[in-house]
C-alpha cells in the first residue's frame, strides 16, 4: 500500500497536495505545464496563451531554467505562474534521501531567484511521486505541493483527438489540468482546448488565481 501510495499523488498518502479548487461552481480551470522550459514548444505555447488572453502555470526543471533564462523571463513577464519541478527531474527521484531532494528544491528556488528575483511558491513532484523523504524535504521549504485533477497523458503515444476528448469530457469547475510543454502534440491540443473553454464560458487561469482563497485561509 505504501509503494502504491507513492505513485498516486491524488491519494495524499505521504503528503498533502492540492489537486483542484474546492469551488466546484467556479467557471475557472488551471492549465499547467511540466518539464520545461522547452526552446521549441514553450514559446509556441506562450504565443497561444497570449492570443487567447489566457493564463497558465509552468512547473519548470531547474537545470532547464538555467539553460533557457530568456524563456523563463518571458513566462514571468506575461503573467504566468512559475513552480518548482526539481532541478534534475531524475528518474531516481523516488529513491533519493530527504537531503538530496531538499538540495534539488533549494537549487531550483535559487535559480529562479537569480534569474527572476522571484521566490517560488509551488512544487509539482517529478513523475507525481511522493514519499516520506519528499515530505520531509518540503517541510524544510516554503513550497506548497500541487497535483492535478485531470491528467492528459500527452507524453504517451496517443492521438491529439484522444487527448482533447479525454480532457474536455472531464472538465469541472476548479480543475487543474496536467500537460507538458515539451511536445508539438500538446501545442495543438492547447489551441483546441482554449477554444473549447471560451465557447463554453470557462476561463483558463493560473494556479495562483484558482487557489487564491484556499491559499489565504
Z-matrix of the N, CA and C atoms (Angstrom, degrees):
N
C 1 1.457
C 2 1.526 1 110.87
N 3 1.348 2 116.34 1 -40.54
C 4 1.461 3 120.41 2 179.57
C 5 1.517 4 110.84 3 -62.25
N 6 1.332 5 116.76 4 -43.45
C 7 1.460 6 120.83 5 -179.97
C 8 1.524 7 111.36 6 -64.92
N 9 1.327 8 116.28 7 -42.96
C 10 1.464 9 120.33 8 179.41
C 11 1.528 10 109.88 9 -63.92
N 12 1.323 11 116.10 10 -41.34
C 13 1.450 12 120.81 11 179.22
C 14 1.517 13 113.18 12 -61.42
N 15 1.331 14 116.44 13 -29.09
C 16 1.463 15 120.78 14 179.51
C 17 1.518 16 112.08 15 -65.43
N 18 1.330 17 117.02 16 -28.25
C 19 1.455 18 121.42 17 -175.99
C 20 1.532 19 113.03 18 -102.90
N 21 1.332 20 116.47 19 6.46
C 22 1.461 21 120.76 20 178.01
C 23 1.527 22 108.24 21 -124.60
N 24 1.309 23 115.74 22 85.11
C 25 1.458 24 120.64 23 -175.21
C 26 1.526 25 111.50 24 -59.57
N 27 1.338 26 116.76 25 -29.17
C 28 1.463 27 120.21 26 -177.84
C 29 1.525 28 112.74 27 -66.91
N 30 1.324 29 117.56 28 -18.40
C 31 1.455 30 120.46 29 178.90
C 32 1.527 31 112.10 30 -72.55
N 33 1.353 32 117.10 31 -21.43
C 34 1.468 33 121.44 32 -172.78
C 35 1.529 34 110.53 33 54.07
N 36 1.317 35 115.77 34 39.42
C 37 1.472 36 121.17 35 -173.69
C 38 1.527 37 111.28 36 -71.37
N 39 1.346 38 116.57 37 -44.24
C 40 1.466 39 120.37 38 -177.26
C 41 1.523 40 113.27 39 -100.38
N 42 1.314 41 116.33 40 -29.67
C 43 1.464 42 120.69 41 -179.35
C 44 1.520 43 108.90 42 -153.09
N 45 1.320 44 115.65 43 161.43
C 46 1.458 45 119.45 44 179.71
C 47 1.521 46 109.91 45 -87.95
N 48 1.316 47 115.95 46 125.01
C 49 1.463 48 122.21 47 172.72
C 50 1.519 49 107.68 48 -124.70
N 51 1.317 50 116.39 49 146.91
C 52 1.457 51 121.04 50 177.74
C 53 1.520 52 108.74 51 -89.76
N 54 1.324 53 117.40 52 127.22
C 55 1.463 54 121.52 53 -174.38
C 56 1.526 55 113.33 54 -111.23
N 57 1.316 56 116.92 55 -10.75
C 58 1.446 57 121.14 56 -179.75
C 59 1.531 58 107.76 57 -172.72
N 60 1.317 59 116.62 58 167.05
C 61 1.454 60 120.09 59 173.46
C 62 1.530 61 108.99 60 -76.79
N 63 1.301 62 115.29 61 149.51
C 64 1.461 63 120.09 62 178.07
C 65 1.531 64 111.39 63 -73.71
N 66 1.326 65 116.20 64 -15.53
C 67 1.467 66 120.97 65 -177.30
C 68 1.523 67 110.83 66 -87.93
N 69 1.319 68 117.01 67 92.34
C 70 1.464 69 121.34 68 -178.94
C 71 1.532 70 112.56 69 -75.51
N 72 1.318 71 116.86 70 -10.13
C 73 1.463 72 120.34 71 176.34
C 74 1.525 73 112.24 72 -88.13
N 75 1.305 74 115.43 73 -3.48
C 76 1.458 75 120.35 74 179.98
C 77 1.523 76 110.99 75 -65.91
N 78 1.328 77 116.68 76 149.22
C 79 1.469 78 121.46 77 172.41
C 80 1.513 79 109.93 78 -102.72
N 81 1.324 80 116.22 79 21.91
C 82 1.453 81 121.70 80 178.91
C 83 1.528 82 110.61 81 -110.96
N 84 1.322 83 115.81 82 144.87
C 85 1.466 84 122.54 83 171.52
C 86 1.524 85 107.22 84 -135.09
N 87 1.329 86 115.89 85 156.42
C 88 1.462 87 121.28 86 178.46
C 89 1.525 88 109.90 87 -112.01
N 90 1.332 89 116.00 88 120.84
C 91 1.459 90 121.35 89 174.26
C 92 1.521 91 107.71 90 -93.68
N 93 1.327 92 116.46 91 126.42
C 94 1.464 93 120.68 92 -178.07
C 95 1.521 94 110.30 93 -121.86
N 96 1.336 95 114.82 94 149.56
C 97 1.461 96 121.81 95 -179.59
C 98 1.528 97 109.62 96 -126.52
N 99 1.323 98 116.23 97 130.52
C 100 1.463 99 122.03 98 177.56
C 101 1.529 100 111.37 99 -106.69
N 102 1.339 101 114.95 100 158.02
C 103 1.477 102 125.15 101 164.87
C 104 1.518 103 116.03 102 84.58
N 105 1.327 104 119.62 103 -2.30
C 106 1.458 105 120.35 104 178.86
C 107 1.520 106 111.79 105 -86.46
N 108 1.345 107 116.86 106 -166.07
C 109 1.458 108 125.83 107 0.26
C 110 1.530 109 111.90 108 -71.97
N 111 1.318 110 115.96 109 147.17
C 112 1.457 111 122.23 110 177.83
C 113 1.534 112 107.48 111 -114.50
N 114 1.339 113 118.12 112 128.64
C 115 1.467 114 120.06 113 -173.92
C 116 1.516 115 114.25 114 -65.75
N 117 1.321 116 117.83 115 -24.66
C 118 1.462 117 121.24 116 -178.84
C 119 1.515 118 112.49 117 -91.30
N 120 1.331 119 116.28 118 -48.91
C 121 1.465 120 119.85 119 -169.52
C 122 1.519 121 115.61 120 -95.74
N 123 1.325 122 118.78 121 -31.48
C 124 1.462 123 119.00 122 -179.28
C 125 1.520 124 112.22 123 -60.91
N 126 1.357 125 120.02 124 -43.80
C 127 1.472 126 118.42 125 176.76
C 128 1.528 127 112.98 126 -60.59
N 129 1.327 128 117.87 127 -36.35
C 130 1.467 129 121.11 128 178.25
C 131 1.524 130 110.15 129 -65.40
N 132 1.323 131 116.20 130 -41.37
C 133 1.465 132 121.24 131 178.30
C 134 1.520 133 110.43 132 -64.00
N 135 1.319 134 116.65 133 -41.40
C 136 1.464 135 120.51 134 178.49
C 137 1.527 136 110.88 135 -64.45
N 138 1.319 137 117.13 136 -37.64
C 139 1.470 138 120.53 137 176.67
C 140 1.523 139 111.16 138 -61.61
N 141 1.335 140 116.03 139 -44.96
C 142 1.470 141 120.73 140 -179.19
C 143 1.523 142 110.72 141 -64.29
N 144 1.328 143 116.53 142 -45.04
C 145 1.462 144 120.30 143 178.88
C 146 1.525 145 110.89 144 -60.26
N 147 1.328 146 116.37 145 -41.80
C 148 1.463 147 120.73 146 179.63
C 149 1.525 148 110.98 147 -64.40
N 150 1.329 149 116.25 148 -43.09
C 151 1.468 150 120.52 149 -179.54
C 152 1.526 151 112.06 150 -62.61
N 153 1.328 152 115.81 151 -31.85
C 154 1.465 153 120.38 152 -178.87
C 155 1.533 154 112.57 153 -97.68
N 156 1.323 155 116.09 154 4.04
C 157 1.463 156 121.46 155 -178.93
C 158 1.525 157 111.13 156 53.33
N 159 1.319 158 114.86 157 43.96
C 160 1.464 159 121.56 158 -178.50
C 161 1.530 160 110.21 159 -111.52
N 162 1.307 161 115.19 160 152.02
C 163 1.463 162 121.53 161 175.75
C 164 1.524 163 109.80 162 -110.68
N 165 1.328 164 116.07 163 153.38
C 166 1.461 165 121.25 164 -179.51
C 167 1.520 166 109.09 165 -146.34
N 168 1.320 167 115.49 166 -178.96
C 169 1.468 168 121.76 167 178.83
C 170 1.524 169 109.05 168 -129.50
N 171 1.327 170 115.54 169 136.65
C 172 1.458 171 121.63 170 -177.06
C 173 1.526 172 109.55 171 -119.95
N 174 1.340 173 115.77 172 115.17
C 175 1.455 174 121.33 173 176.64
C 176 1.521 175 107.51 174 -94.81
N 177 1.323 176 114.85 175 104.69
C 178 1.467 177 121.33 176 -167.26
C 179 1.522 178 113.17 177 -101.62
N 180 1.312 179 114.98 178 147.04
C 181 1.460 180 122.87 179 174.83
C 182 1.522 181 108.04 180 -82.88
N 183 1.326 182 116.64 181 128.10
C 184 1.456 183 121.00 182 -174.50
C 185 1.520 184 114.35 183 -54.57
N 186 1.312 185 117.00 184 -42.68
C 187 1.455 186 120.73 185 -179.45
C 188 1.522 187 111.12 186 -62.12
N 189 1.327 188 117.03 187 -38.87
C 190 1.461 189 120.83 188 179.69
C 191 1.534 190 111.14 189 -74.76
N 192 1.301 191 116.80 190 -27.77
C 193 1.452 192 120.26 191 173.62
C 194 1.524 193 110.30 192 -61.84
N 195 1.314 194 116.70 193 -41.41
C 196 1.461 195 121.32 194 177.74
C 197 1.526 196 111.80 195 -66.84
N 198 1.332 197 116.49 196 -35.82
C 199 1.463 198 121.01 197 -177.89
C 200 1.527 199 112.15 198 -73.18
N 201 1.342 200 116.94 199 -31.33
C 202 1.466 201 120.64 200 -174.70
C 203 1.531 202 110.82 201 -130.01
N 204 1.330 203 116.87 202 61.90
C 205 1.470 204 119.70 203 -175.95
C 206 1.528 205 113.90 204 -63.54
N 207 1.337 206 117.54 205 -31.28
C 208 1.465 207 119.14 206 -178.63
C 209 1.530 208 111.41 207 -67.83
N 210 1.338 209 116.26 208 -35.85
C 211 1.466 210 118.98 209 176.59
C 212 1.526 211 109.26 210 -67.45
N 213 1.319 212 116.08 211 -40.47
C 214 1.466 213 120.82 212 178.34
C 215 1.532 214 109.97 213 -60.17
N 216 1.309 215 116.18 214 -43.82
C 217 1.470 216 119.99 215 178.91
C 218 1.525 217 111.16 216 -63.50
N 219 1.322 218 116.51 217 -36.79
C 220 1.455 219 119.05 218 178.91
C 221 1.526 220 110.73 219 -66.37
N 222 1.335 221 117.00 220 -41.28
C 223 1.468 222 120.34 221 178.03
C 224 1.521 223 109.94 222 -55.40
N 225 1.320 224 116.05 223 -46.85
C 226 1.468 225 119.70 224 -179.93
C 227 1.526 226 111.39 225 -68.71
N 228 1.327 227 116.52 226 -42.84
C 229 1.462 228 120.68 227 -176.76
C 230 1.530 229 112.10 228 -60.76
N 231 1.349 230 116.08 229 -33.10
C 232 1.457 231 120.10 230 -177.12
C 233 1.531 232 112.82 231 -91.41
N 234 1.325 233 115.45 232 10.43
C 235 1.461 234 120.04 233 168.13
C 236 1.514 235 117.09 234 86.77
N 237 1.332 236 117.84 235 16.61
C 238 1.464 237 120.59 236 179.37
C 239 1.530 238 110.24 237 -90.24
N 240 1.307 239 115.76 238 158.55
C 241 1.461 240 121.59 239 178.13
C 242 1.525 241 110.25 240 -83.33
N 243 1.320 242 115.57 241 140.62
C 244 1.465 243 121.89 242 175.44
C 245 1.521 244 109.38 243 -113.01
N 246 1.347 245 115.64 244 139.75
C 247 1.451 246 120.53 245 178.95
C 248 1.517 247 111.58 246 -133.57
N 249 1.314 248 115.20 247 165.71
C 250 1.464 249 124.20 248 -178.01
C 251 1.531 250 109.91 249 -89.73
N 252 1.335 251 116.21 250 125.82
C 253 1.473 252 120.91 251 179.07
C 254 1.528 253 110.17 252 -125.25
N 255 1.338 254 114.79 253 36.60
C 256 1.463 255 125.80 254 -176.08
C 257 1.529 256 111.08 255 71.63
N 258 1.311 257 116.52 256 169.70
C 259 1.469 258 120.70 257 -176.85
C 260 1.525 259 112.43 258 -86.76
N 261 1.343 260 117.48 259 -39.67
C 262 1.472 261 120.55 260 -175.59
C 263 1.521 262 113.83 261 -110.08
N 264 1.346 263 117.44 262 -20.80
C 265 1.469 264 121.71 263 -173.96
C 266 1.541 265 109.45 264 54.77
N 267 1.301 266 115.78 265 43.45
C 268 1.466 267 121.27 266 -177.93
C 269 1.525 268 111.75 267 -65.91
N 270 1.330 269 116.12 268 142.01
C 271 1.466 270 120.58 269 176.87
C 272 1.525 271 110.68 270 -66.30
N 273 1.339 272 116.70 271 -14.47
C 274 1.465 273 121.18 272 -179.98
C 275 1.523 274 112.69 273 -97.15
N 276 1.340 275 116.46 274 11.20
C 277 1.461 276 120.56 275 -175.71
C 278 1.519 277 112.49 276 -53.38
N 279 1.315 278 117.44 277 -38.17
C 280 1.454 279 121.05 278 -178.38
C 281 1.516 280 114.36 279 -67.65
N 282 1.352 281 116.74 280 -11.69
C 283 1.463 282 121.05 281 -179.49
C 284 1.525 283 112.49 282 -106.65
N 285 1.328 284 116.83 283 -2.08
C 286 1.463 285 120.31 284 179.64
C 287 1.525 286 110.26 285 -74.45
N 288 1.346 287 115.33 286 148.92
C 289 1.450 288 120.54 287 173.16
C 290 1.514 289 110.92 288 -75.74
N 291 1.324 290 116.68 289 169.69
C 292 1.464 291 120.83 290 -174.20
C 293 1.521 292 112.33 291 -62.93
N 294 1.336 293 117.96 292 -35.98
C 295 1.469 294 119.34 293 -179.47
C 296 1.522 295 111.45 294 -69.16
N 297 1.320 296 117.46 295 -37.10
C 298 1.471 297 120.47 296 177.34
C 299 1.538 298 109.70 297 -65.94
N 300 1.303 299 116.61 298 -41.75
C 301 1.468 300 119.85 299 179.13
C 302 1.523 301 109.87 300 -66.55
N 303 1.322 302 116.40 301 -43.77
C 304 1.463 303 120.13 302 177.56
C 305 1.530 304 110.45 303 -56.79
N 306 1.324 305 116.50 304 -41.74
C 307 1.462 306 121.34 305 178.44
C 308 1.529 307 111.07 306 -61.01
N 309 1.343 308 116.44 307 -40.54
C 310 1.473 309 121.25 308 178.01
C 311 1.527 310 110.84 309 -62.04
N 312 1.321 311 116.01 310 -45.37
C 313 1.462 312 120.52 311 -178.16
C 314 1.526 313 110.96 312 -68.43
N 315 1.317 314 116.04 313 -44.82
C 316 1.463 315 120.53 314 -178.70
C 317 1.525 316 110.94 315 -64.47
N 318 1.324 317 116.65 316 -40.54
C 319 1.468 318 119.61 317 -179.09
C 320 1.520 319 111.19 318 -64.21
N 321 1.342 320 116.76 319 -40.45
C 322 1.463 321 120.70 320 178.08
C 323 1.525 322 110.62 321 -66.28
N 324 1.322 323 117.11 322 -41.64
C 325 1.466 324 120.55 323 176.11
C 326 1.525 325 111.14 324 -59.95
N 327 1.340 326 115.99 325 -39.87
C 328 1.459 327 120.85 326 -179.77
C 329 1.519 328 110.83 327 -65.70
N 330 1.334 329 117.18 328 -40.87
C 331 1.462 330 121.35 329 177.86
C 332 1.532 331 110.17 330 -60.13
N 333 1.321 332 116.64 331 -45.88
C 334 1.468 333 120.66 332 179.17
C 335 1.523 334 110.74 333 -61.82
N 336 1.314 335 115.89 334 -40.59
C 337 1.463 336 120.08 335 179.91
C 338 1.526 337 110.89 336 -64.94
N 339 1.326 338 116.39 337 -41.78
C 340 1.466 339 120.70 338 -177.93
C 341 1.524 340 112.01 339 -69.36
N 342 1.331 341 117.02 340 -39.82
C 343 1.472 342 120.69 341 -176.69
C 344 1.521 343 112.08 342 -83.30
N 345 1.329 344 116.57 343 -39.69
C 346 1.460 345 120.91 344 -171.27
C 347 1.524 346 114.42 345 -113.91
N 348 1.325 347 116.35 346 -13.99
C 349 1.455 348 119.12 347 -172.78
C 350 1.512 349 111.26 348 66.32
N 351 1.335 350 115.88 349 32.15
C 352 1.466 351 121.77 350 -173.23
C 353 1.515 352 111.44 351 -124.27
N 354 1.333 353 115.37 352 137.54
C 355 1.462 354 121.41 353 173.91
C 356 1.520 355 108.97 354 -92.84
N 357 1.325 356 117.23 355 121.46
C 358 1.458 357 121.13 356 -179.00
C 359 1.528 358 110.28 357 -75.03
N 360 1.308 359 115.36 358 140.33
C 361 1.471 360 121.67 359 -177.40
C 362 1.523 361 112.58 360 -105.56
N 363 1.341 362 116.64 361 -30.16
C 364 1.460 363 121.17 362 -170.67
C 365 1.521 364 112.57 363 -109.92
N 366 1.327 365 115.34 364 149.08
C 367 1.472 366 121.88 365 177.94
C 368 1.522 367 109.99 366 -131.87
N 369 1.318 368 116.61 367 128.92
C 370 1.464 369 122.40 368 172.98
C 371 1.534 370 107.36 369 -112.67
N 372 1.329 371 118.62 370 115.33
C 373 1.467 372 120.97 371 -178.43
C 374 1.527 373 112.17 372 -59.46
N 375 1.321 374 116.64 373 136.90
C 376 1.462 375 121.17 374 175.75
C 377 1.520 376 109.10 375 -60.08
N 378 1.335 377 116.39 376 129.00
C 379 1.464 378 123.80 377 -178.80
C 380 1.533 379 112.44 378 63.41
N 381 1.338 380 117.11 379 8.93
C 382 1.456 381 120.74 380 -177.71
C 383 1.519 382 113.60 381 70.54
N 384 1.333 383 116.62 382 16.60
C 385 1.469 384 120.95 383 -176.38
C 386 1.526 385 110.39 384 -84.35
N 387 1.320 386 116.18 385 133.48
C 388 1.461 387 122.01 386 174.05
C 389 1.524 388 108.97 387 -129.22
N 390 1.321 389 115.95 388 153.68
C 391 1.469 390 121.51 389 176.99
C 392 1.533 391 107.81 390 -165.20
N 393 1.329 392 118.64 391 175.15
C 394 1.469 393 120.15 392 -178.28
C 395 1.528 394 113.74 393 -59.54
N 396 1.341 395 117.71 394 -34.53
C 397 1.465 396 120.21 395 179.66
C 398 1.524 397 110.99 396 -65.97
N 399 1.332 398 116.80 397 -40.67
C 400 1.458 399 120.49 398 178.22
C 401 1.527 400 109.92 399 -67.35
N 402 1.318 401 117.10 400 -39.91
C 403 1.466 402 120.27 401 177.17
C 404 1.526 403 110.49 402 -59.53
N 405 1.318 404 116.56 403 -44.68
C 406 1.466 405 120.43 404 -179.24
C 407 1.523 406 111.00 405 -63.57
N 408 1.345 407 116.40 406 -41.09
C 409 1.460 408 120.28 407 179.29
C 410 1.527 409 111.13 408 -64.51
N 411 1.328 410 116.42 409 -39.41
C 412 1.462 411 120.28 410 179.03
C 413 1.529 412 111.35 411 -64.88
N 414 1.311 413 116.48 412 -33.74
C 415 1.460 414 120.14 413 179.69
C 416 1.523 415 111.75 414 -65.69
N 417 1.330 416 116.46 415 -18.35
C 418 1.462 417 121.52 416 178.88
C 419 1.530 418 112.19 417 -91.12
N 420 1.307 419 116.52 418 0.08
C 421 1.466 420 121.40 419 -179.32
C 422 1.520 421 110.05 420 -124.56
N 423 1.327 422 115.62 421 175.71
C 424 1.467 423 120.59 422 175.18
C 425 1.523 424 110.91 423 -99.61
N 426 1.316 425 116.59 424 16.15
C 427 1.461 426 120.82 425 -176.78
C 428 1.525 427 111.28 426 -79.35
N 429 1.317 428 115.10 427 145.67
C 430 1.457 429 122.04 428 176.83
C 431 1.525 430 108.39 429 -114.60
N 432 1.318 431 117.09 430 126.45
C 433 1.467 432 121.62 431 -176.93
C 434 1.519 433 111.20 432 -74.90
N 435 1.334 434 115.85 433 136.42
C 436 1.457 435 121.08 434 177.33
C 437 1.520 436 109.14 435 -132.95
N 438 1.325 437 116.27 436 131.70
C 439 1.459 438 121.56 437 178.90
C 440 1.509 439 110.50 438 -104.16
N 441 1.333 440 116.06 439 -129.19
C 442 1.458 441 121.55 440 179.87
C 443 1.521 442 109.21 441 -160.51
N 444 1.321 443 115.54 442 158.30
C 445 1.461 444 120.76 443 174.60
C 446 1.528 445 111.09 444 -108.85
N 447 1.347 446 116.95 445 -19.59
C 448 1.469 447 121.72 446 174.72
C 449 1.521 448 108.64 447 -128.70
N 450 1.317 449 115.67 448 118.72
C 451 1.470 450 121.16 449 177.05
C 452 1.522 451 107.95 450 -103.19
N 453 1.329 452 116.46 451 124.56
C 454 1.467 453 120.03 452 -173.60
C 455 1.520 454 113.57 453 -81.34
N 456 1.332 455 117.19 454 -27.27
C 457 1.470 456 122.71 455 -172.92
C 458 1.532 457 110.97 456 61.77
N 459 1.334 458 115.81 457 36.56
C 460 1.466 459 119.36 458 -178.41
C 461 1.521 460 113.93 459 -74.51
N 462 1.340 461 118.34 460 -6.52
C 463 1.470 462 120.48 461 175.24
C 464 1.528 463 111.98 462 -89.90
N 465 1.317 464 117.09 463 -4.54
C 466 1.459 465 121.04 464 178.62
C 467 1.534 466 110.31 465 -94.45
N 468 1.338 467 117.69 466 160.67
C 469 1.473 468 121.00 467 -178.95
C 470 1.533 469 112.03 468 -75.16
N 471 1.322 470 115.48 469 66.21
C 472 1.461 471 122.39 470 179.79
C 473 1.525 472 108.68 471 -115.62
N 474 1.307 473 117.03 472 153.28
C 475 1.457 474 120.67 473 -176.01
C 476 1.523 475 111.38 474 -73.63
N 477 1.325 476 114.98 475 157.32
C 478 1.459 477 121.09 476 175.80
C 479 1.530 478 110.77 477 -58.16
N 480 1.340 479 116.20 478 -41.48
C 481 1.464 480 120.73 479 -179.16
C 482 1.527 481 111.17 480 -63.19
N 483 1.327 482 116.40 481 -40.90
C 484 1.464 483 120.46 482 179.22
C 485 1.525 484 110.87 483 -63.63
N 486 1.316 485 116.81 484 -44.90
C 487 1.458 486 121.59 485 -178.42
C 488 1.529 487 110.52 486 -63.63
N 489 1.320 488 115.99 487 -44.33
C 490 1.466 489 120.95 488 179.97
C 491 1.532 490 110.31 489 -60.53
N 492 1.312 491 116.90 490 -46.18
C 493 1.463 492 120.83 491 -179.36
C 494 1.520 493 110.87 492 -66.15
N 495 1.333 494 116.92 493 -40.30
C 496 1.463 495 121.00 494 -179.35
C 497 1.525 496 110.93 495 -59.41
N 498 1.330 497 116.36 496 -40.94
C 499 1.461 498 120.26 497 -179.34
C 500 1.526 499 111.21 498 -73.49
N 501 1.321 500 116.61 499 -52.61
C 502 1.464 501 120.20 500 -170.27
C 503 1.528 502 113.93 501 -68.60
N 504 1.322 503 117.84 502 -29.24
C 505 1.473 504 118.62 503 -179.33
C 506 1.529 505 112.24 504 -76.98
N 507 1.348 506 116.46 505 -10.67
C 508 1.458 507 120.37 506 -178.01
C 509 1.526 508 114.20 507 -104.88
N 510 1.311 509 118.29 508 -12.02
C 511 1.461 510 121.21 509 -168.59
C 512 1.530 511 112.93 510 -61.33
N 513 1.335 512 113.50 511 131.40
C 514 1.458 513 122.51 512 172.39
C 515 1.522 514 107.97 513 -134.79
N 516 1.316 515 115.92 514 163.85
C 517 1.453 516 119.57 515 178.02
C 518 1.516 517 111.91 516 -57.93
N 519 1.321 518 115.67 517 134.55
C 520 1.463 519 120.92 518 176.82
C 521 1.506 520 115.22 519 86.43
N 522 1.328 521 118.22 520 5.25
C 523 1.469 522 120.63 521 -179.38
C 524 1.519 523 112.77 522 -66.41
N 525 1.330 524 115.09 523 149.33
C 526 1.464 525 123.11 524 169.55
C 527 1.524 526 106.34 525 -114.60
N 528 1.329 527 116.56 526 120.53
C 529 1.462 528 122.90 527 -173.62
C 530 1.520 529 109.84 528 -103.86
N 531 1.323 530 116.41 529 129.18
C 532 1.466 531 121.83 530 179.61
C 533 1.524 532 111.40 531 -95.85
N 534 1.349 533 115.35 532 119.77
C 535 1.458 534 123.65 533 172.18
C 536 1.524 535 108.14 534 -130.88
N 537 1.330 536 116.82 535 176.76
C 538 1.464 537 122.08 536 177.70
C 539 1.528 538 109.12 537 -132.38
N 540 1.325 539 116.65 538 131.06
C 541 1.465 540 119.43 539 -178.60
C 542 1.527 541 111.31 540 -90.51
N 543 1.332 542 115.07 541 45.69
C 544 1.460 543 120.58 542 -176.49
C 545 1.530 544 113.45 543 -125.40
N 546 1.338 545 117.65 544 7.16
C 547 1.456 546 119.42 545 -177.57
C 548 1.509 547 113.33 546 -143.64
N 549 1.335 548 116.36 547 147.04
C 550 1.463 549 122.29 548 179.69
C 551 1.529 550 112.27 549 -60.71
N 552 1.315 551 115.93 550 -35.55
C 553 1.471 552 120.45 551 -178.02
C 554 1.530 553 111.09 552 -60.85
N 555 1.319 554 115.78 553 -38.56
C 556 1.456 555 120.47 554 179.56
C 557 1.524 556 110.93 555 -65.36
N 558 1.327 557 116.52 556 -36.81
C 559 1.470 558 120.73 557 178.17
C 560 1.522 559 109.93 558 -59.20
N 561 1.329 560 116.63 559 -46.20
C 562 1.467 561 121.18 560 -179.73
C 563 1.525 562 111.31 561 -65.88
N 564 1.327 563 117.22 562 -40.76
C 565 1.471 564 121.07 563 179.52
C 566 1.521 565 110.60 564 -64.64
N 567 1.329 566 116.51 565 -39.46
C 568 1.464 567 120.16 566 -178.75
C 569 1.524 568 111.22 567 -61.16
N 570 1.316 569 117.63 568 -43.69
C 571 1.466 570 120.98 569 179.76
C 572 1.527 571 110.32 570 -57.74
N 573 1.316 572 117.15 571 -46.36
C 574 1.461 573 121.43 572 179.69
C 575 1.525 574 111.47 573 -67.69
N 576 1.318 575 116.35 574 -39.28
C 577 1.457 576 120.98 575 -178.41
C 578 1.528 577 111.27 576 -64.25
N 579 1.320 578 117.26 577 -43.42
C 580 1.462 579 120.03 578 179.97
C 581 1.528 580 111.31 579 -65.77
N 582 1.320 581 117.09 580 -36.96
C 583 1.461 582 120.18 581 175.44
C 584 1.527 583 110.72 582 -63.53
N 585 1.313 584 116.44 583 -42.41
C 586 1.470 585 121.54 584 177.43
C 587 1.526 586 110.79 585 -59.91
N 588 1.312 587 116.65 586 -45.82
C 589 1.459 588 120.56 587 -179.10
C 590 1.525 589 111.22 588 -61.57
N 591 1.321 590 116.08 589 -45.72
C 592 1.466 591 120.14 590 -179.69
C 593 1.522 592 111.97 591 -63.51
N 594 1.313 593 116.33 592 -41.92
C 595 1.466 594 120.65 593 -178.37
C 596 1.525 595 112.43 594 -67.84
N 597 1.325 596 116.29 595 -22.41
C 598 1.465 597 120.35 596 -177.55
C 599 1.526 598 113.51 597 -109.94
N 600 1.324 599 115.68 598 14.50
C 601 1.453 600 119.83 599 174.01
C 602 1.512 601 115.64 600 75.65
N 603 1.343 602 116.70 601 25.24
C 604 1.458 603 121.05 602 177.82
C 605 1.526 604 109.04 603 -101.03
N 606 1.327 605 115.57 604 157.12
C 607 1.459 606 121.56 605 178.03
C 608 1.525 607 109.45 606 -124.00
N 609 1.334 608 116.83 607 131.16
C 610 1.461 609 121.87 608 176.57
C 611 1.525 610 108.49 609 -90.65
N 612 1.330 611 116.05 610 118.38
C 613 1.467 612 121.34 611 -176.25
C 614 1.526 613 109.71 612 -127.05
N 615 1.313 614 115.93 613 170.82
C 616 1.459 615 120.95 614 177.24
C 617 1.525 616 110.50 615 -77.27
N 618 1.308 617 115.86 616 163.63
C 619 1.463 618 121.04 617 174.88
C 620 1.525 619 109.79 618 -59.48
N 621 1.329 620 116.48 619 -38.97
C 622 1.464 621 120.28 620 177.76
C 623 1.524 622 111.31 621 -53.81
N 624 1.327 623 115.52 622 -48.58
C 625 1.463 624 120.68 623 -177.82
C 626 1.520 625 111.49 624 -69.67
N 627 1.323 626 116.78 625 -45.05
C 628 1.461 627 120.84 626 -177.01
C 629 1.523 628 111.71 627 -61.15
N 630 1.323 629 116.69 628 -38.85
C 631 1.466 630 121.12 629 -173.64
C 632 1.522 631 112.52 630 -106.18
N 633 1.324 632 116.71 631 17.86
C 634 1.474 633 120.12 632 -174.31
C 635 1.516 634 112.67 633 -57.04
N 636 1.324 635 117.69 634 -48.53
C 637 1.459 636 120.36 635 -177.41
C 638 1.520 637 111.79 636 -64.92
N 639 1.333 638 115.88 637 -41.53
C 640 1.466 639 119.10 638 179.31
C 641 1.517 640 111.52 639 -66.59
N 642 1.348 641 116.25 640 -35.75
C 643 1.465 642 120.57 641 -179.98
C 644 1.515 643 111.00 642 -66.76
N 645 1.333 644 116.07 643 -35.28
C 646 1.460 645 120.09 644 -176.43
C 647 1.516 646 113.44 645 -81.74
N 648 1.341 647 117.09 646 -13.93
C 649 1.475 648 119.78 647 -177.92
C 650 1.527 649 110.90 648 -68.96
